[in-house]
Every structure is written in structure tokens, then in C-alpha cells.
Amino acid sequence: MDRRSACLHQANAFREKAIADPEHQDQWVDEAIKWLERAMEAGRRAAITVESEDGCRSPEPAIRAPRLHG
């Protein structure tokens, strides 16, 4: 399981605790939010790098522009 999935799983566990334990619901919801934020951070950290012919590493562009034929 990757880090993002593990964080989402943990957030879901705290969400379920919030449902099952209304007396401490705010505490469990706060914990769930923390784990959701960690999942978002883990998703942002994923990066793809490519190595050019001269050996330099650079990030892969997130979106490639379509090639125009003309």
C-alpha cells in the first residue's frame, strides 16, 4: 500500500470512530482531517523525473501541449 492510500485508510478509521463515539466526535474528526491532509501531501510529492542525454535530471512536465500539425 502506498503512503497516500495508507493515509486515506487511517482517515477513514478515524471517521468511523467519530460515528461510533459521538462523545468524542470532534477529536476523531480532527484526527481524520489531519490524515486527509497527509494524504494530499503524499499525492503532491509524487514526481516523475527523466534523464536527458547529457545526464541532467529534470522533472517531467505535468501536462504536455498537443502537437500541432500544419
N, C-alpha and C positions, 0 to 999 in steps of 0.2 A: 504494500500500500504506500503510495507516495505521501509526502508531507501534507499537501493540500487536502487529500481525501481523509487523512488521519485527523486533521483539524476539524473538518466538517463532521466527521463521526463523533468527535468529542463534543462539538457544539450541539449536536442532536441529543446526545446523552444528557447534557445539562438542560436542554429544552424539556425533555421528558421528566427530569427531576422537578422542574418548575411546575409542570402539570400535576405531578403526584404529590407535591409538598407545597400547597398554597400558602402555608405559614411563612415559608422562606422563599417564596416565588421570586421576589426582587433579586435576591442573592443569586439564584440559579440563572435567571435571565441575564444578569450582568456577566456571569461566567460564560454563558453561551455566546454573548456578544463578543467577548474577548477572543473566543476560539474562532468565531466567524471572521474577525479582523485578522487573526493569524492566517487563516485560510486564504484571505485576499492577498496578504503579503506574500505568501508562498506562491500564489499564482503569478504575481508580478515578477518574482525573482527568476522565473524560468526564462532562460535566454538561449538562443542558438548562436553559435559563433562559426565562422568559416575562416579557412586559412587561404590567403591569396598566394599567388605564385612566388612572391618574394618572401614568404614566411610570416608576414604580419597577420595578426588575428584582428578581425573586426566583427562587430555584431551584424547578424543577418537582418536586412530590412524587414520590418513587421508587415508592410504592405508593398507589394510590387505594382508599379504602374503598368497598365496594359500596353503592349506593343502596338504601335500604330503602323498599319501597312499602307503605303501610299506612294 
